[in-house]
Amino acid sequence: MFGYYIEVTKGEPGTSSQPNYIRRQTTVGGERYITEGLRQKEKEILHAEEKVVARELELFARWWRR
C-alpha cells in the first residue's frame, strides 16, 4: 500500500498551486498529493496496531494478576 493521498487527474486545473499540497507521486493520469494533516492521520493509523497490541498485553497482565 502506498498510503493515503489525494489523487488529481491531469484535466483538473489549479491543484498544483494549492499551497498545502505536497506532491507525492506522478502517474500517467495525474498527480498524487498529501497534506500535513493527511500525513499525521496516516501515521496514527499505521501505528494503531502497535497501540492495540500494547493495550491487550497490559489488560491481560492485569487480569492474570487477579
PQR file of N, CA, C, O and H, with PARSE charges and radii, in Angstrom:
ATOM      1  N   MET A   1       0.844  -1.181   0.000 -0.4000 1.5000
ATOM      2  CA  MET A   1       0.000   0.000   0.000 -0.0000 2.0000
ATOM      3  C   MET A   1       0.884   1.237   0.000  0.5500 1.7000
ATOM      4  O   MET A   1       1.856   1.320   0.751 -0.5500 1.4000
ATOM      5  N   PHE A   2       0.547   2.170  -0.826 -0.4000 1.5000
ATOM      6  CA  PHE A   2       1.330   3.395  -0.947 -0.0000 2.0000
ATOM      7  C   PHE A   2       0.967   4.413   0.123  0.5500 1.7000
ATOM      8  O   PHE A   2       1.704   5.380   0.319 -0.5500 1.4000
ATOM      9  H   PHE A   2      -0.242   2.102  -1.436  0.4000 1.0000
ATOM     10  N   GLY A   3      -0.119   4.227   0.803 -0.4000 1.5000
ATOM     11  CA  GLY A   3      -0.536   5.175   1.820 -0.0000 2.0000
ATOM     12  C   GLY A   3      -1.756   5.958   1.388  0.5500 1.7000
ATOM     13  O   GLY A   3      -2.450   5.582   0.443 -0.5500 1.4000
ATOM     14  H   GLY A   3      -0.717   3.441   0.644  0.4000 1.0000
ATOM     15  N   TYR A   4      -2.007   7.033   2.076 -0.4000 1.5000
ATOM     16  CA  TYR A   4      -3.181   7.859   1.804 -0.0000 2.0000
ATOM     17  C   TYR A   4      -2.747   9.090   1.025  0.5500 1.7000
ATOM     18  O   TYR A   4      -1.708   9.687   1.307 -0.5500 1.4000
ATOM     19  H   TYR A   4      -1.443   7.338   2.844  0.4000 1.0000
ATOM     20  N   TYR A   5      -3.548   9.453   0.055 -0.4000 1.5000
ATOM     21  CA  TYR A   5      -3.205  10.589  -0.794 -0.0000 2.0000
ATOM     22  C   TYR A   5      -4.459  11.143  -1.452  0.5500 1.7000
ATOM     23  O   TYR A   5      -5.528  10.533  -1.422 -0.5500 1.4000
ATOM     24  H   TYR A   5      -4.392   8.967  -0.174  0.4000 1.0000
ATOM     25  N   ILE A   6      -4.297  12.308  -2.041 -0.4000 1.5000
ATOM     26  CA  ILE A   6      -5.344  12.938  -2.836 -0.0000 2.0000
ATOM     27  C   ILE A   6      -4.895  12.803  -4.281  0.5500 1.7000
ATOM     28  O   ILE A   6      -3.830  13.297  -4.652 -0.5500 1.4000
ATOM     29  H   ILE A   6      -3.429  12.804  -2.066  0.4000 1.0000
ATOM     30  N   GLU A   7      -5.702  12.134  -5.099 -0.4000 1.5000
ATOM     31  CA  GLU A   7      -5.323  11.953  -6.497 -0.0000 2.0000
ATOM     32  C   GLU A   7      -6.085  12.943  -7.360  0.5500 1.7000
ATOM     33  O   GLU A   7      -7.303  13.083  -7.251 -0.5500 1.4000
ATOM     34  H   GLU A   7      -6.567  11.732  -4.797  0.4000 1.0000
ATOM     35  N   VAL A   8      -5.346  13.621  -8.215 -0.4000 1.5000
ATOM     36  CA  VAL A   8      -5.915  14.638  -9.082 -0.0000 2.0000
ATOM     37  C   VAL A   8      -5.566  14.276 -10.521  0.5500 1.7000
ATOM     38  O   VAL A   8      -4.398  14.087 -10.861 -0.5500 1.4000
ATOM     39  H   VAL A   8      -4.356  13.506  -8.304  0.4000 1.0000
ATOM     40  N   THR A   9      -6.584  14.183 -11.352 -0.4000 1.5000
ATOM     41  CA  THR A   9      -6.332  13.864 -12.760 -0.0000 2.0000
ATOM     42  C   THR A   9      -5.735  15.076 -13.466  0.5500 1.7000
ATOM     43  O   THR A   9      -5.877  16.212 -13.014 -0.5500 1.4000
ATOM     44  H   THR A   9      -7.533  14.336 -11.076  0.4000 1.0000
ATOM     45  N   LYS A  10      -5.075  14.812 -14.571 -0.4000 1.5000
ATOM     46  CA  LYS A  10      -4.405  15.892 -15.308 -0.0000 2.0000
ATOM     47  C   LYS A  10      -5.371  16.951 -15.816  0.5500 1.7000
ATOM     48  O   LYS A  10      -4.964  18.090 -16.046 -0.5500 1.4000
ATOM     49  H   LYS A  10      -4.960  13.889 -14.938  0.4000 1.0000
ATOM     50  N   GLY A  11      -6.633  16.605 -15.994 -0.4000 1.5000
ATOM     51  CA  GLY A  11      -7.607  17.554 -16.503 -0.0000 2.0000
ATOM     52  C   GLY A  11      -8.106  18.557 -15.476  0.5500 1.7000
ATOM     53  O   GLY A  11      -8.781  19.518 -15.844 -0.5500 1.4000
ATOM     54  H   GLY A  11      -6.963  15.680 -15.807  0.4000 1.0000
ATOM     55  N   GLU A  12      -7.791  18.361 -14.188 -0.4000 1.5000
ATOM     56  CA  GLU A  12      -8.267  19.278 -13.147 -0.0000 2.0000
ATOM     57  C   GLU A  12      -7.276  20.423 -12.974  0.5500 1.7000
ATOM     58  O   GLU A  12      -6.142  20.192 -12.554 -0.5500 1.4000
ATOM     59  H   GLU A  12      -7.242  17.581 -13.890  0.4000 1.0000
ATOM     60  N   PRO A  13      -7.673  21.636 -13.283 -0.5600 1.5000
ATOM     61  CA  PRO A  13      -6.740  22.775 -13.229  0.2800 2.0000
ATOM     62  C   PRO A  13      -6.535  23.321 -11.816  0.5500 1.7000
ATOM     63  O   PRO A  13      -7.411  23.227 -10.957 -0.5500 1.4000
ATOM     64  N   GLY A  14      -5.360  23.889 -11.607 -0.4000 1.5000
ATOM     65  CA  GLY A  14      -5.103  24.647 -10.394 -0.0000 2.0000
ATOM     66  C   GLY A  14      -4.742  23.860  -9.154  0.5500 1.7000
ATOM     67  O   GLY A  14      -4.475  24.475  -8.122 -0.5500 1.4000
ATOM     68  H   GLY A  14      -4.648  23.965 -12.304  0.4000 1.0000
ATOM     69  N   THR A  15      -4.717  22.561  -9.190 -0.4000 1.5000
ATOM     70  CA  THR A  15      -4.458  21.786  -7.975 -0.0000 2.0000
ATOM     71  C   THR A  15      -3.017  21.927  -7.516  0.5500 1.7000
ATOM     72  O   THR A  15      -2.753  22.032  -6.318 -0.5500 1.4000
ATOM     73  H   THR A  15      -4.934  22.062 -10.028  0.4000 1.0000
ATOM     74  N   SER A  16      -2.087  21.930  -8.458 -0.4000 1.5000
ATOM     75  CA  SER A  16      -0.679  22.009  -8.071 -0.0000 2.0000
ATOM     76  C   SER A  16      -0.356  23.346  -7.413  0.5500 1.7000
ATOM     77  O   SER A  16       0.686  23.481  -6.772 -0.5500 1.4000
ATOM     78  H   SER A  16      -2.302  21.844  -9.431  0.4000 1.0000
ATOM     79  N   SER A  17      -1.233  24.333  -7.562 -0.4000 1.5000
ATOM     80  CA  SER A  17      -0.983  25.627  -6.943 -0.0000 2.0000
ATOM     81  C   SER A  17      -1.498  25.695  -5.502  0.5500 1.7000
ATOM     82  O   SER A  17      -1.329  26.712  -4.830 -0.5500 1.4000
ATOM     83  H   SER A  17      -2.080  24.223  -8.083  0.4000 1.0000
ATOM     84  N   GLN A  18      -2.124  24.617  -5.031 -0.4000 1.5000
ATOM     85  CA  GLN A  18      -2.581  24.581  -3.641 -0.0000 2.0000
ATOM     86  C   GLN A  18      -1.356  24.623  -2.727  0.5500 1.7000
ATOM     87  O   GLN A  18      -0.506  23.738  -2.819 -0.5500 1.4000
ATOM     88  H   GLN A  18      -2.261  23.791  -5.577  0.4000 1.0000
ATOM     89  N   PRO A  19      -1.239  25.612  -1.858 -0.5600 1.5000
ATOM     90  CA  PRO A  19      -0.015  25.756  -1.060  0.2800 2.0000
ATOM     91  C   PRO A  19       0.202  24.626  -0.048  0.5500 1.7000
ATOM     92  O   PRO A  19       1.340  24.359   0.337 -0.5500 1.4000
ATOM     93  N   ASN A  20      -0.863  23.965   0.383 -0.4000 1.5000
ATOM     94  CA  ASN A  20      -0.690  22.921   1.387 -0.0000 2.0000
ATOM     95  C   ASN A  20      -0.606  21.516   0.780  0.5500 1.7000
ATOM     96  O   ASN A  20      -0.526  20.536   1.521 -0.5500 1.4000
ATOM     97  H   ASN A  20      -1.788  24.182   0.070  0.4000 1.0000
ATOM     98  N   TYR A  21      -0.624  21.402  -0.544 -0.4000 1.5000
ATOM     99  CA  TYR A  21      -0.490  20.110  -1.213 -0.0000 2.0000
ATOM    100  C   TYR A  21       0.994  19.822  -1.446  0.5500 1.7000
ATOM    101  O   TYR A  21       1.725  20.669  -1.958 -0.5500 1.4000
ATOM    102  H   TYR A  21      -0.690  22.198  -1.146  0.4000 1.0000
ATOM    103  N   ILE A  22       1.422  18.640  -1.074 -0.4000 1.5000
ATOM    104  CA  ILE A  22       2.799  18.203  -1.285 -0.0000 2.0000
ATOM    105  C   ILE A  22       2.747  17.061  -2.291  0.5500 1.7000
ATOM    106  O   ILE A  22       2.083  16.055  -2.039 -0.5500 1.4000
ATOM    107  H   ILE A  22       0.828  17.951  -0.658  0.4000 1.0000
ATOM    108  N   ARG A  23       3.421  17.190  -3.407 -0.4000 1.5000
ATOM    109  CA  ARG A  23       3.391  16.150  -4.437 -0.0000 2.0000
ATOM    110  C   ARG A  23       4.073  14.897  -3.902  0.5500 1.7000
ATOM    111  O   ARG A  23       5.196  14.950  -3.401 -0.5500 1.4000
ATOM    112  H   ARG A  23       3.960  18.007  -3.611  0.4000 1.0000
ATOM    113  N   ARG A  24       3.384  13.786  -4.017 -0.4000 1.5000
ATOM    114  CA  ARG A  24       3.919  12.515  -3.547 -0.0000 2.0000
ATOM    115  C   ARG A  24       4.326  11.635  -4.724  0.5500 1.7000
ATOM    116  O   ARG A  24       5.354  10.960  -4.668 -0.5500 1.4000
ATOM    117  H   ARG A  24       2.472  13.743  -4.424  0.4000 1.0000
ATOM    118  N   GLN A  25       3.529  11.639  -5.783 -0.4000 1.5000
ATOM    119  CA  GLN A  25       3.811  10.757  -6.914 -0.0000 2.0000
ATOM    120  C   GLN A  25       3.140  11.294  -8.171  0.5500 1.7000
ATOM    121  O   GLN A  25       2.053  11.870  -8.122 -0.5500 1.4000
ATOM    122  H   GLN A  25       2.694  12.188  -5.829  0.4000 1.0000
ATOM    123  N   THR A  26       3.815  11.090  -9.292 -0.4000 1.5000
ATOM    124  CA  THR A  26       3.239  11.423 -10.583 -0.0000 2.0000
ATOM    125  C   THR A  26       2.844  10.121 -11.263  0.5500 1.7000
ATOM    126  O   THR A  26       3.631   9.175 -11.303 -0.5500 1.4000
ATOM    127  H   THR A  26       4.698  10.622  -9.332  0.4000 1.0000
ATOM    128  N   THR A  27       1.636  10.069 -11.795 -0.4000 1.5000
ATOM    129  CA  THR A  27       1.165   8.891 -12.520 -0.0000 2.0000
ATOM    130  C   THR A  27       0.855   9.286 -13.959  0.5500 1.7000
ATOM    131  O   THR A  27       0.902  10.463 -14.314 -0.5500 1.4000
ATOM    132  H   THR A  27       0.997  10.838 -11.763  0.4000 1.0000
ATOM    133  N   VAL A  28       0.540   8.303 -14.771 -0.4000 1.5000
ATOM    134  CA  VAL A  28       0.198   8.572 -16.174 -0.0000 2.0000
ATOM    135  C   VAL A  28      -1.010   9.499 -16.261  0.5500 1.7000
ATOM    136  O   VAL A  28      -1.050  10.395 -17.105 -0.5500 1.4000
ATOM    137  H   VAL A  28       0.501   7.346 -14.482  0.4000 1.0000
ATOM    138  N   GLY A  29      -1.987   9.285 -15.396 -0.4000 1.5000
ATOM    139  CA  GLY A  29      -3.227  10.049 -15.473 -0.0000 2.0000
ATOM    140  C   GLY A  29      -3.284  11.296 -14.630  0.5500 1.7000
ATOM    141  O   GLY A  29      -4.256  12.046 -14.721 -0.5500 1.4000
ATOM    142  H   GLY A  29      -1.955   8.557 -14.711  0.4000 1.0000
ATOM    143  N   GLY A  30      -2.267  11.552 -13.800 -0.4000 1.5000
ATOM    144  CA  GLY A  30      -2.331  12.735 -12.953 -0.0000 2.0000
ATOM    145  C   GLY A  30      -1.248  12.770 -11.890  0.5500 1.7000
ATOM    146  O   GLY A  30      -0.146  12.254 -12.076 -0.5500 1.4000
ATOM    147  H   GLY A  30      -1.477  10.943 -13.727  0.4000 1.0000
ATOM    148  N   GLU A  31      -1.588  13.389 -10.778 -0.4000 1.5000
ATOM    149  CA  GLU A  31      -0.659  13.558  -9.674 -0.0000 2.0000
ATOM    150  C   GLU A  31      -1.292  13.082  -8.372  0.5500 1.7000
ATOM    151  O   GLU A  31      -2.513  13.118  -8.217 -0.5500 1.4000
ATOM    152  H   GLU A  31      -2.483  13.808 -10.626  0.4000 1.0000
ATOM    153  N   ARG A  32      -0.467  12.642  -7.450 -0.4000 1.5000
ATOM    154  CA  ARG A  32      -0.926  12.267  -6.113 -0.0000 2.0000
ATOM    155  C   ARG A  32      -0.269  13.202  -5.108  0.5500 1.7000
ATOM    156  O   ARG A  32       0.941  13.426  -5.131 -0.5500 1.4000
ATOM    157  H   ARG A  32       0.525  12.613  -7.575  0.4000 1.0000
ATOM    158  N   TYR A  33      -1.098  13.738  -4.232 -0.4000 1.5000
ATOM    159  CA  TYR A  33      -0.637  14.720  -3.258 -0.0000 2.0000
ATOM    160  C   TYR A  33      -0.992  14.271  -1.836  0.5500 1.7000
ATOM    161  O   TYR A  33      -1.880  13.443  -1.628 -0.5500 1.4000
ATOM    162  H   TYR A  33      -2.081  13.556  -4.213  0.4000 1.0000
ATOM    163  N   ILE A  34      -0.279  14.838  -0.879 -0.4000 1.5000
ATOM    164  CA  ILE A  34      -0.630  14.679   0.525 -0.0000 2.0000
ATOM    165  C   ILE A  34      -0.639  16.075   1.145  0.5500 1.7000
ATOM    166  O   ILE A  34      -0.151  17.039   0.556 -0.5500 1.4000
ATOM    167  H   ILE A  34       0.442  15.510  -1.048  0.4000 1.0000
ATOM    168  N   THR A  35      -1.198  16.156   2.329 -0.4000 1.5000
ATOM    169  CA  THR A  35      -1.127  17.373   3.127 -0.0000 2.0000
ATOM    170  C   THR A  35      -0.531  16.983   4.475  0.5500 1.7000
ATOM    171  O   THR A  35      -0.453  15.797   4.796 -0.5500 1.4000
ATOM    172  H   THR A  35      -1.595  15.372   2.808  0.4000 1.0000
ATOM    173  N   GLU A  36      -0.123  17.941   5.243 -0.4000 1.5000
ATOM    174  CA  GLU A  36       0.448  17.633   6.548 -0.0000 2.0000
ATOM    175  C   GLU A  36      -0.584  16.943   7.437  0.5500 1.7000
ATOM    176  O   GLU A  36      -0.244  16.016   8.173 -0.5500 1.4000
ATOM    177  H   GLU A  36      -0.186  18.904   4.982  0.4000 1.0000
ATOM    178  N   GLY A  37      -1.829  17.381   7.375 -0.4000 1.5000
ATOM    179  CA  GLY A  37      -2.887  16.745   8.163 -0.0000 2.0000
ATOM    180  C   GLY A  37      -3.103  15.295   7.756  0.5500 1.7000
ATOM    181  O   GLY A  37      -3.284  14.422   8.605 -0.5500 1.4000
ATOM    182  H   GLY A  37      -2.105  18.134   6.777  0.4000 1.0000
ATOM    183  N   LEU A  38      -3.083  15.048   6.466 -0.4000 1.5000
ATOM    184  CA  LEU A  38      -3.241  13.680   5.964 -0.0000 2.0000
ATOM    185  C   LEU A  38      -2.057  12.813   6.383  0.5500 1.7000
ATOM    186  O   LEU A  38      -2.230  11.639   6.711 -0.5500 1.4000
ATOM    187  H   LEU A  38      -2.936  15.757   5.776  0.4000 1.0000
ATOM    188  N   ARG A  39      -0.868  13.384   6.374 -0.4000 1.5000
ATOM    189  CA  ARG A  39       0.335  12.655   6.798 -0.0000 2.0000
ATOM    190  C   ARG A  39       0.222  12.246   8.271  0.5500 1.7000
ATOM    191  O   ARG A  39       0.595  11.133   8.640 -0.5500 1.4000
ATOM    192  H   ARG A  39      -0.728  14.338   6.108  0.4000 1.0000
ATOM    193  N   GLN A  40      -0.295  13.155   9.109 -0.4000 1.5000
ATOM    194  CA  GLN A  40      -0.465  12.855  10.529 -0.0000 2.0000
ATOM    195  C   GLN A  40      -1.487  11.739  10.740  0.5500 1.7000
ATOM    196  O   GLN A  40      -1.258  10.835  11.544 -0.5500 1.4000
ATOM    197  H   GLN A  40      -0.598  14.059   8.808  0.4000 1.0000
ATOM    198  N   LYS A  41      -2.604  11.794  10.029 -0.4000 1.5000
ATOM    199  CA  LYS A  41      -3.625  10.740  10.146 -0.0000 2.0000
ATOM    200  C   LYS A  41      -3.069   9.394   9.691  0.5500 1.7000
ATOM    201  O   LYS A  41      -3.333   8.368  10.317 -0.5500 1.4000
ATOM    202  H   LYS A  41      -2.789  12.527   9.376  0.4000 1.0000
ATOM    203  N   GLU A  42      -2.308   9.395   8.612 -0.4000 1.5000
ATOM    204  CA  GLU A  42      -1.702   8.160   8.126 -0.0000 2.0000
ATOM    205  C   GLU A  42      -0.782   7.565   9.193  0.5500 1.7000
ATOM    206  O   GLU A  42      -0.789   6.357   9.431 -0.5500 1.4000
ATOM    207  H   GLU A  42      -2.093  10.229   8.103  0.4000 1.0000
ATOM    208  N   LYS A  43      -0.004   8.416   9.820 -0.4000 1.5000
ATOM    209  CA  LYS A  43       0.910   7.959  10.880 -0.0000 2.0000
ATOM    210  C   LYS A  43       0.112   7.351  12.045  0.5500 1.7000
ATOM    211  O   LYS A  43       0.482   6.302  12.573 -0.5500 1.4000
ATOM    212  H   LYS A  43       0.002   9.397   9.627  0.4000 1.0000
ATOM    213  N   GLU A  44      -0.975   8.009  12.437 -0.4000 1.5000
ATOM    214  CA  GLU A  44      -1.818   7.490  13.521 -0.0000 2.0000
ATOM    215  C   GLU A  44      -2.393   6.119  13.168  0.5500 1.7000
ATOM    216  O   GLU A  44      -2.399   5.209  13.997 -0.5500 1.4000
ATOM    217  H   GLU A  44      -1.275   8.861  12.009  0.4000 1.0000
ATOM    218  N   ILE A  45      -2.871   5.981  11.945 -0.4000 1.5000
ATOM    219  CA  ILE A  45      -3.477   4.716  11.513 -0.0000 2.0000
ATOM    220  C   ILE A  45      -2.440   3.602  11.479  0.5500 1.7000
ATOM    221  O   ILE A  45      -2.699   2.489  11.938 -0.5500 1.4000
ATOM    222  H   ILE A  45      -2.867   6.720  11.271  0.4000 1.0000
ATOM    223  N   LEU A  46      -1.272   3.904  10.935 -0.4000 1.5000
ATOM    224  CA  LEU A  46      -0.244   2.879  10.806 -0.0000 2.0000
ATOM    225  C   LEU A  46       0.299   2.425  12.160  0.5500 1.7000
ATOM    226  O   LEU A  46       0.750   1.288  12.299 -0.5500 1.4000
ATOM    227  H   LEU A  46      -1.063   4.808  10.562  0.4000 1.0000
ATOM    228  N   HIS A  47       0.255   3.307  13.153 -0.4000 1.5000
ATOM    229  CA  HIS A  47       0.751   2.939  14.483 -0.0000 2.0000
ATOM    230  C   HIS A  47      -0.344   2.432  15.416  0.5500 1.7000
ATOM    231  O   HIS A  47      -0.070   2.057  16.556 -0.5500 1.4000
ATOM    232  H   HIS A  47      -0.112   4.230  13.040  0.4000 1.0000
ATOM    233  N   ALA A  48      -1.564   2.422  14.938 -0.4000 1.5000
ATOM    234  CA  ALA A  48      -2.686   1.994  15.772 -0.0000 2.0000
ATOM    235  C   ALA A  48      -2.549   0.526  16.183  0.5500 1.7000
ATOM    236  O   ALA A  48      -2.873   0.170  17.316 -0.5500 1.4000
ATOM    237  H   ALA A  48      -1.787   2.726  14.012  0.4000 1.0000
ATOM    238  N   GLU A  49      -2.074  -0.320  15.281 -0.4000 1.5000
ATOM    239  CA  GLU A  49      -1.944  -1.742  15.618 -0.0000 2.0000
ATOM    240  C   GLU A  49      -0.958  -1.944  16.768  0.5500 1.7000
ATOM    241  O   GLU A  49      -1.199  -2.761  17.658 -0.5500 1.4000
ATOM    242  H   GLU A  49      -1.811  -0.031  14.361  0.4000 1.0000
ATOM    243  N   GLU A  50       0.137  -1.211  16.752 -0.4000 1.5000
ATOM    244  CA  GLU A  50       1.107  -1.310  17.848 -0.0000 2.0000
ATOM    245  C   GLU A  50       0.459  -0.916  19.176  0.5500 1.7000
ATOM    246  O   GLU A  50       0.690  -1.555  20.202 -0.5500 1.4000
ATOM    247  H   GLU A  50       0.333  -0.548  16.030  0.4000 1.0000
ATOM    248  N   LYS A  51      -0.342   0.126  19.147 -0.4000 1.5000
ATOM    249  CA  LYS A  51      -1.026   0.570  20.359 -0.0000 2.0000
ATOM    250  C   LYS A  51      -2.024  -0.471  20.846  0.5500 1.7000
ATOM    251  O   LYS A  51      -2.155  -0.687  22.051 -0.5500 1.4000
ATOM    252  H   LYS A  51      -0.530   0.645  18.314  0.4000 1.0000
ATOM    253  N   VAL A  52      -2.727  -1.114  19.925 -0.4000 1.5000
ATOM    254  CA  VAL A  52      -3.712  -2.139  20.281 -0.0000 2.0000
ATOM    255  C   VAL A  52      -3.021  -3.313  20.956  0.5500 1.7000
ATOM    256  O   VAL A  52      -3.489  -3.799  21.985 -0.5500 1.4000
ATOM    257  H   VAL A  52      -2.621  -0.938  18.946  0.4000 1.0000
ATOM    258  N   VAL A  53      -1.921  -3.770  20.391 -0.4000 1.5000
ATOM    259  CA  VAL A  53      -1.191  -4.913  20.963 -0.0000 2.0000
ATOM    260  C   VAL A  53      -0.676  -4.566  22.361  0.5500 1.7000
ATOM    261  O   VAL A  53      -0.783  -5.379  23.279 -0.5500 1.4000
ATOM    262  H   VAL A  53      -1.541  -3.375  19.555  0.4000 1.0000
ATOM    263  N   ALA A  54      -0.131  -3.391  22.523 -0.4000 1.5000
ATOM    264  CA  ALA A  54       0.375  -2.980  23.834 -0.0000 2.0000
ATOM    265  C   ALA A  54      -0.757  -2.932  24.865  0.5500 1.7000
ATOM    266  O   ALA A  54      -0.582  -3.364  26.004 -0.5500 1.4000
ATOM    267  H   ALA A  54      -0.044  -2.731  21.777  0.4000 1.0000
ATOM    268  N   ARG A  55      -1.894  -2.416  24.469 -0.4000 1.5000
ATOM    269  CA  ARG A  55      -3.046  -2.333  25.376 -0.0000 2.0000
ATOM    270  C   ARG A  55      -3.561  -3.723  25.735  0.5500 1.7000
ATOM    271  O   ARG A  55      -3.906  -3.974  26.890 -0.5500 1.4000
ATOM    272  H   ARG A  55      -2.037  -2.064  23.544  0.4000 1.0000
ATOM    273  N   GLU A  56      -3.618  -4.627  24.759 -0.4000 1.5000
ATOM    274  CA  GLU A  56      -4.045  -6.000  25.035 -0.0000 2.0000
ATOM    275  C   GLU A  56      -3.121  -6.670  26.047  0.5500 1.7000
ATOM    276  O   GLU A  56      -3.585  -7.334  26.973 -0.5500 1.4000
ATOM    277  H   GLU A  56      -3.338  -4.423  23.821  0.4000 1.0000
ATOM    278  N   LEU A  57      -1.815  -6.494  25.870 -0.4000 1.5000
ATOM    279  CA  LEU A  57      -0.860  -7.077  26.814 -0.0000 2.0000
ATOM    280  C   LEU A  57      -1.037  -6.502  28.219  0.5500 1.7000
ATOM    281  O   LEU A  57      -0.961  -7.228  29.211 -0.5500 1.4000
ATOM    282  H   LEU A  57      -1.438  -5.954  25.117  0.4000 1.0000
ATOM    283  N   GLU A  58      -1.272  -5.206  28.292 -0.4000 1.5000
ATOM    284  CA  GLU A  58      -1.493  -4.553  29.582 -0.0000 2.0000
ATOM    285  C   GLU A  58      -2.738  -5.113  30.260  0.5500 1.7000
ATOM    286  O   GLU A  58      -2.700  -5.444  31.445 -0.5500 1.4000
ATOM    287  H   GLU A  58      -1.334  -4.617  27.487  0.4000 1.0000
ATOM    288  N   LEU A  59      -3.831  -5.223  29.527 -0.4000 1.5000
ATOM    289  CA  LEU A  59      -5.071  -5.737  30.097 -0.0000 2.0000
ATOM    290  C   LEU A  59      -4.953  -7.208  30.497  0.5500 1.7000
ATOM    291  O   LEU A  59      -5.485  -7.618  31.528 -0.5500 1.4000
ATOM    292  H   LEU A  59      -3.862  -4.955  28.564  0.4000 1.0000
ATOM    293  N   PHE A  60      -4.267  -7.987  29.693 -0.4000 1.5000
ATOM    294  CA  PHE A  60      -4.069  -9.394  30.028 -0.0000 2.0000
ATOM    295  C   PHE A  60      -3.229  -9.534  31.295  0.5500 1.7000
ATOM    296  O   PHE A  60      -3.527 -10.362  32.156 -0.5500 1.4000
ATOM    297  H   PHE A  60      -3.834  -7.654  28.855  0.4000 1.0000
ATOM    298  N   ALA A  61      -2.192  -8.734  31.404 -0.4000 1.5000
ATOM    299  CA  ALA A  61      -1.341  -8.778  32.604 -0.0000 2.0000
ATOM    300  C   ALA A  61      -2.145  -8.416  33.845  0.5500 1.7000
ATOM    301  O   ALA A  61      -1.985  -9.048  34.889 -0.5500 1.4000
ATOM    302  H   ALA A  61      -1.950  -8.062  30.705  0.4000 1.0000
ATOM    303  N   ARG A  62      -2.998  -7.418  33.749 -0.4000 1.5000
ATOM    304  CA  ARG A  62      -3.857  -7.044  34.893 -0.0000 2.0000
ATOM    305  C   ARG A  62      -4.783  -8.185  35.266  0.5500 1.7000
ATOM    306  O   ARG A  62      -4.923  -8.524  36.442 -0.5500 1.4000
ATOM    307  H   ARG A  62      -3.129  -6.905  32.901  0.4000 1.0000
ATOM    308  N   TRP A  63      -5.409  -8.770  34.271 -0.4000 1.5000
ATOM    309  CA  TRP A  63      -6.332  -9.871  34.510 -0.0000 2.0000
ATOM    310  C   TRP A  63      -5.598 -11.062  35.141  0.5500 1.7000
ATOM    311  O   TRP A  63      -6.124 -11.692  36.059 -0.5500 1.4000
ATOM    312  H   TRP A  63      -5.296  -8.494  33.317  0.4000 1.0000
ATOM    313  N   TRP A  64      -4.408 -11.372  34.666 -0.4000 1.5000
ATOM    314  CA  TRP A  64      -3.632 -12.505  35.134 -0.0000 2.0000
ATOM    315  C   TRP A  64      -3.240 -12.352  36.610  0.5500 1.7000
ATOM    316  O   TRP A  64      -3.188 -13.340  37.343 -0.5500 1.4000
ATOM    317  H   TRP A  64      -3.980 -10.861  33.920  0.4000 1.0000
ATOM    318  N   ARG A  65      -2.967 -11.128  37.042 -0.4000 1.5000
ATOM    319  CA  ARG A  65      -2.551 -10.864  38.438 -0.0000 2.0000
ATOM    320  C   ARG A  65      -3.689 -10.959  39.424  0.5500 1.7000
ATOM    321  O   ARG A  65      -3.445 -11.009  40.629 -0.5500 1.4000
ATOM    322  H   ARG A  65      -3.009 -10.325  36.447  0.4000 1.0000
ATOM    323  N   ARG A  66      -4.934 -10.986  38.955 -0.4000 1.5000
ATOM    324  CA  ARG A  66      -6.097 -11.021  39.859 -0.0000 2.0000
ATOM    325  C   ARG A  66      -6.143 -12.238  40.641  0.5500 1.7000
ATOM    326  O   ARG A  66      -7.056 -12.421  41.446 -0.5500 1.4000
ATOM    327  H   ARG A  66      -5.133 -10.945  37.976  0.4000 1.0000
TER
END
